[in-house]
């Protein structure tokens, strides 16, 4: 799936904050939750998502997702990653900004 089609699909599915991110190589951020759902497309590099005990590596062209409130960790491979990511909020805009946790 290309970037344009993925972004269109995100919007159709209710994802309102959509951005491209270039991430340097980094270890995990630590287990955390977001007050929004996340869906992303890896454009280059490797983006790892750990939902349970084992990280799942996502490479170019692969889609990852994390449900709202789901405990997870995330990291990148040694070359970093470039991703297109969307956020979907279930709360009203005023509440979402007050409760926003992190950029991803």
N, C-alpha and C positions, 0 to 999 in steps of 0.2 A: 504494500500500500504506500502511495506517495504522501508527502506532507500535506498537500492541498486536500486530498480526499480524506485523510485522517482528521484534519481540522474540521472539515465539514461534518464528518460523522460525530465528532465530539460535540459540536454545537447542536446537532440533531438530537443527541442523547442528553442534553441539558447541562453540559459542561460550559461554564461561563467565563472562567479565567483560563486562557490558553496562552502558552508562551514557549519559546524555544530557549533551552538552557545549554550552555557549554560548561561541563563539569570537569575539573581537574581530577587526577587520580586521587582517591581518598579511601580510607578504611571506613567501616561502618560509623554511622552517626550515633549509634546507641538505639535501643528499642524505644519506640515512641508511637504516638497516635496523632491523627489529624482530625479536625472537626469537618472534614470534607473527604469526598472520594477522589481518587487519583487514577487517571489512565494516561499512559504515555507510550510513545513510539520511539524506539531507539533509532537514531539516524546514523550514528557512528560510534565505535568503541563498544564497551561492555557496561551495562547497568545491572547490578545485582540487587535482588529483592529477597529478603528473608522474612517469611511469614511465620513459619514454625521453627524448625531447628536447622534446616539446610538452606543456604542461599540458592536462588535460581538465577542463573546468568542469562541475560537477554542481550542479543546482539543486533546488528543492523537489520531493520525490517520487522523486528519482533515487538509485540505489544505487551506491556505489563499493566497491572492494575492493583490497587489497594483499596479496600472498602472503607467507608467512613468509620472512624473509630477503631479500625483493625490494628492491633499491635504488630509492628514490623520494624525492620532495620533496612538500610539501603547503603550501597557502596558502589564504587566504580572499579573497573579493571585498571591495570597499570598504565593504559593509554588514555584514561579518562573516558568521557562519553559526551555525546551531543544528543539531546532528547527534545521531543516536542511533547509537552505535558499539559493536561487539562485538569481543572479542579471543579468538582460539582458539590455545591452546598445544599443542604436540606433545610437550612434555617434562613430567616429573613436577612437581607443585606446588612442591616445595622448590627445584628447579632453576629453574623459571620465575621465582620471586621473586628469586632471586640474579642472574638474567640480564636482568631487566626493563629495557627501554630506553624511557624517556619515557612520558607519560600517554596517548598516542594510538596 
